[in-house]
Structures are given as C-alpha cells and as structure tokens.
Amino acid sequence: MATMAPVNPFAAESKNQVMSVMRRDRANFMRLVEDPKNWNVMTRCTGWEVRDLVGHMIDVMEGYFKNWEAARKGETPTPLGMAAMGGTLNDHALEFRRLTRQEALDRFKADAQKLDGMLDALKPDEWTGLMVSHPFAGPVPAGAYASFQIMDYGIHPYDIEYGLGDKLATIDEDSAGIILPFTFIFWQNTVDQKAAQGFETSYGIEVAGPYGGKWRCTVKDGKFSYEPEKGDFEGCEALFRFANAAEEVLTHFGRFPGGSAQGDPEVIDKVRHLFFPF
C-alpha cells in the first residue's frame, strides 16, 4: 500500500517526494550491501553477486557525471542505444571486482553523495529543462536521474533479498509508482524489430492501486505507442492486468512473468515476446 500521495516524477513540484524516496531506497540498498555476509551472494540478476550491484552503481553514476558535465557545456554525447545497454552494463559491473570490498563501498558512497548533491541543487526549471544525455537512451530531463536511481535502489534490494532466499520479495509501492511511467517509455525504445515484423495490434494495460491506471497500447510498423484509456478497452485484442505498480514494474524488468492476461492467445504471447531485454 502506498504511503505517499502519487506524484508525476517528471514534474518539478514532485522533486522533494522523489528525492525522499530515492534516499530511503538508497539507505535500504546500502544496508544490504554493507553486510559482509552478503558480499558474494548471487542475486536475482543473472551472473551478478551483491558486489557486482555495487560495481554497477559506481559505473552508472560515474557515467552520469561525465554526461552531466557535457550538458553544462551545451554538449550532447551520442547515446549507445538501448540494445547495447545490457551487455555493456554487465561488462562494466564485473570490472569493479578488481576493487577490494572496502574500496568499492567507499567509492560507491562518495559517488552517491556527489549525485545526491547534484540532484538536490537542481532548480525547478532545471529539473525539467536541463537535458542530460543518458549514456544509452539519449537526452532526458535532469530530474529523471533521481528516478533512474530509484530504479536501481528500489529494484536491486529485491534482487538481493531473492538471492538471500526470499523468493516472494517485492518492492515498495511508492518506488514502483515513480518507476511505472518510465516502463512505457522503455517499451517505446526496446521493440524487437524481428519480433514486430508484420505484427499489428491494439492491447490494454490496467494497473490497480493508487499509482495505477489504464492505457491503450498500439503496435504498428515496428513501433510501440500508448495513451490513457478513456473507455473500457473496446476493440483491443488483449488485456494485461496487474495487481499493483510493483507487479507491473518487476514484470517489466524481467524478474517474473506477473499479471494476468485475457484475449487472443497469439496476441498475448506475441506481446510478451515483443521487446528485447536491457
């Protein structure tokens, strides 16, 4: 159950709440990674131990710093593209195994505090108007980087808890609610063109709970688009329902195949395999 009022993470007036959730989730992540017993535990992320999640956070934050500096200079680095994201992040995270546990934790904490300060210093017009090029996705508003941190600090504790034996772990609903709008943007940028070839459909997504809603999704000419659903999914060939934002987010990021579906079985199967992982 949500403990905060749902917010639009893209809006400048949501900054305080987004930052509050980010700091809370970071503290939870830090609690788990600082426990020496957890350092070499295999997580839900394939091939990654807890130490690799710390390496991953060092990698992404230091990548943000580089592009943030470029944005302040009016430069826009060329993004690598979402298709390159998974493999590149994996290789980079594993490289940090060369650090001792203490070296990795110290570097992670220093980077986290630096990024925290950069986000905290953003003025309202910068939260939405300063465009910083994401290393893989391209230019996004600077305030979105707080939500990107929530994606990591919100989901990776689930990965650790799963690795520690809690196979029914979940994530906080406030964290999931902030992440949820981004899942639709990711879908726009991760259509598997081979899987989408010759495929055209309209389907619905319904998420229950305070952060939920209803959306009509369209796939045509290899492109995914979406809009709020104003009716009752008339004309859709399939409908995917999720009990809450956490279930939708964890399903989106491949942790488990959650939700229920009704409609054309072929369309349901096609949609479930329409996007490449990242």
Beta strands, then each sheet from edge to edge (+ up, - down):
strand 1: 131-134
strand 2: 138-141
strand 3: 201-207
strand 4: 213-220
strand 5: 223-228
strand 6: 238-242
strand 7: 260-263
sheet 1: 1+ 2-
sheet 2: 5+ 4- 3+ 6+ 7-
end
